[in-house]
Amino acid sequence: MRELQRLRQDCAEAYQVVGTLGAAVGLLDSVPLAKALDNLSAASQGDARPHEDLLPFILTCSDKE
């Protein structure tokens, strides 16, 4: 159980890091990044992955709005 809690905490922290980095480069609203954040959020709460099509993960300049 401790391992599960640690992994959920790791996902919650990764969510914060990925979101902060996405915002810093102006890609927070991109679809690929939003899918990654959704998956991390779900994992941190022990929920099912909402997006099975995350990989391959590719961001391009056209993802910037």
C-alpha positions in Angstrom: 0.0 0.0 0.0 2.9 2.4 0.7 4.2 1.8 -2.8 0.9 2.6 -4.3 0.7 5.9 -2.3 4.2 6.8 -3.3 3.5 6.2 -7.0 0.3 8.3 -6.8 2.3 11.0 -5.2 4.9 10.8 -7.9 2.2 11.2 -10.5 0.7 14.2 -8.7 4.2 15.8 -8.6 4.8 15.0 -12.3 1.5 16.6 -13.1 2.7 19.8 -11.5 6.1 19.8 -13.2 4.7 19.0 -16.7 2.0 21.6 -16.3 4.5 24.2 -15.2 6.8 23.4 -18.1 3.9 23.4 -20.6 2.8 26.8 -19.4 6.4 28.2 -19.5 6.7 27.3 -23.2 3.1 28.3 -24.1 1.9 24.8 -24.8 -0.4 24.3 -21.8 -3.5 24.2 -24.1 -2.0 21.7 -26.6 -4.0 18.5 -27.1 -1.0 16.2 -26.6 0.0 17.9 -23.4 -3.5 18.0 -22.1 -3.8 14.2 -22.6 -0.6 13.7 -20.7 -1.9 15.8 -17.8 -5.2 14.0 -17.9 -3.4 10.7 -17.6 -1.2 11.9 -14.8 -4.1 13.3 -12.9 -6.1 10.1 -13.2 -3.0 8.0 -12.1 -2.5 10.3 -9.0 -6.1 9.5 -8.0 -6.1 5.8 -8.8 -8.5 6.2 -11.8 -8.4 4.6 -15.2 -6.3 6.3 -17.9 -8.6 8.5 -20.0 -6.2 8.5 -23.0 -4.7 5.2 -24.3 -3.4 7.1 -27.4 -0.8 9.3 -25.7 2.2 7.7 -27.3 3.9 8.6 -29.5 4.1 11.9 -27.7 5.0 14.6 -30.2 4.7 18.4 -29.7 5.2 20.8 -32.6 5.1 24.5 -33.0 1.6 24.2 -34.5 0.4 22.9 -31.1 1.0 26.5 -29.8 -2.1 28.6 -29.9 
